[in-house]
Amino acid sequence: MDLRVYRDIAWNGWWKQNPGVVQILGMCPTLAITTNIVNAVSLGLATVLVMAMSNLASSLLRNFIPYEIRIPVFILIIAALTTVVDLAMNAYLHALYLVLGIFIPLIVTNCIVLARIEAFAAKNEPLASTLDGAAMGLGATMVLTVLGAMRELIGNGTLFSGIEMVIPGAHEIQVFGGDYPGFLTFILPPGAFFALGCLIAGRNWLEARRQARARSNPPAPQAPATAEPTSAEPA
């Protein structure tokens, strides 16, 4: 497959069809777990891992799965891989595992994961399918990270709260100092909806500007190729 196709797949997941701000999928974990950057990035990376592996496994097995039972089989694949990630986090990042709680097993029910298997992995070769799953997962992680940073910074005046659960000995950053009173609304669900709305509006504004620039600066037409005149030989 052409390198340009892989680039388009990555761009589609990160920006053009971003799950968080374009398709508006997976809103439950997006709104619930983004109270700080650490929680957001951790859940996002777990989702990336499940999506990439699920797309790879589904693409490899797509020719062996009867069409009539494809959805139950796809869900079984997602559930098995989510269980692997869940047990690994429980074993090696137990404190973070307790904070994320039910949202790790709920990756099984995330619309993004099954949608990409059905729409892409079931119809394409393994490498492209793996890249599609990873790109969509990273697009969702990007939204989770920005949303978590906004809510934590405005709500508590800090960044990387809870980082010691991932990196022992590390500490959060007090951006506004210890006397910052905090803005509780941004930590509560209303703040999640407001921050997500700002992200969606910002993405739409940037995309509208990009399209306006493309319309105002159309690519220059290529001149038709002409054969060079050849001198006639003297008789």
Residue pairs with C-beta under 8 A, 6 or more apart in sequence:
1 125
1 127
1 128
5 128
6 128
6 131
9 128
9 131
9 132
9 135
10 131
10 135
11 135
12 132
12 135
13 19
13 132
13 134
13 135
13 136
13 137
13 138
13 139
14 135
14 138
14 139
14 142
15 139
15 203
16 22
17 23
17 136
17 139
18 139
18 140
18 142
18 143
18 203
19 25
19 26
19 112
19 136
19 139
19 140
19 143
20 26
20 30
20 139
20 140
20 142
20 143
20 144
20 147
20 196
20 199
21 143
21 196
21 199
21 200
21 203
22 203
23 112
23 115
24 200
25 110
25 111
25 112
25 115
26 47
26 110
26 111
26 112
26 140
28 103
28 106
29 43
29 103
29 106
29 110
29 144
30 140
30 143
30 144
30 147
30 192
30 196
31 189
31 192
31 193
31 196
32 103
32 189
32 192
33 39
33 40
33 43
33 100
33 103
33 144
33 148
34 40
34 144
34 147
34 148
34 151
34 192
34 195
35 148
35 151
35 152
35 155
35 187
36 148
36 151
36 152
36 156
36 158
36 160
36 161
36 162
37 145
37 148
37 149
37 152
37 159
37 160
37 161
38 96
38 148
38 160
38 161
38 162
38 163
38 165
38 166
39 96
39 99
39 100
39 148
39 162
40 141
40 144
40 145
40 147
40 148
40 149
41 141
41 144
41 145
41 148
42 93
42 96
42 100
42 166
43 100
43 103
43 104
43 144
44 137
44 138
44 140
44 141
44 142
44 144
44 145
45 141
46 85
46 89
46 100
46 104
46 107
47 107
47 110
47 112
47 113
47 137
47 140
47 141
48 133
48 134
48 137
48 138
48 140
48 141
49 81
49 85
49 137
50 78
50 81
50 82
50 85
50 107
50 113
50 137
51 112
51 113
51 116
51 133
51 134
51 136
51 137
52 130
52 133
52 134
52 137
53 81
53 133
54 74
54 77
54 78
54 81
54 113
54 117
54 121
54 133
55 116
55 117
55 120
55 121
55 129
55 130
55 132
55 133
56 121
56 126
56 129
56 130
56 133
57 77
57 81
58 74
58 77
58 117
58 121
58 122
58 129
59 121
59 122
59 124
59 125
59 126
59 129
59 130
60 126
61 73
61 77
62 121
62 122
62 123
65 73
70 118
70 122
71 114
71 118
74 114
74 117
74 118
74 122
75 108
75 114
77 117
78 107
78 108
78 113
78 114
78 117
79 108
82 104
82 105
82 107
82 108
83 105
85 104
85 107
86 97
86 104
86 105
89 96
89 97
89 100
89 104
90 97
93 165
93 166
95 165
96 162
96 165
96 166
97 104
99 162
99 165
107 113
112 136
112 137
112 140
116 132
116 133
116 136
120 128
120 129
120 132
120 133
121 129
121 132
121 133
124 132
143 199
146 199
147 192
147 195
147 196
147 199
149 159
150 186
150 195
150 198
150 199
151 186
151 187
151 191
151 192
151 195
152 158
152 159
152 161
153 159
153 175
154 183
154 186
154 191
155 182
155 183
155 184
155 185
155 186
155 187
155 191
156 180
156 182
156 187
157 174
157 175
157 176
157 177
157 180
157 182
158 172
158 173
158 174
158 175
159 172
159 173
159 175
160 170
160 172
160 173
161 172
162 172
163 170
163 171
163 172
164 170
164 171
174 180
183 191
185 191
185 194
186 194
186 195
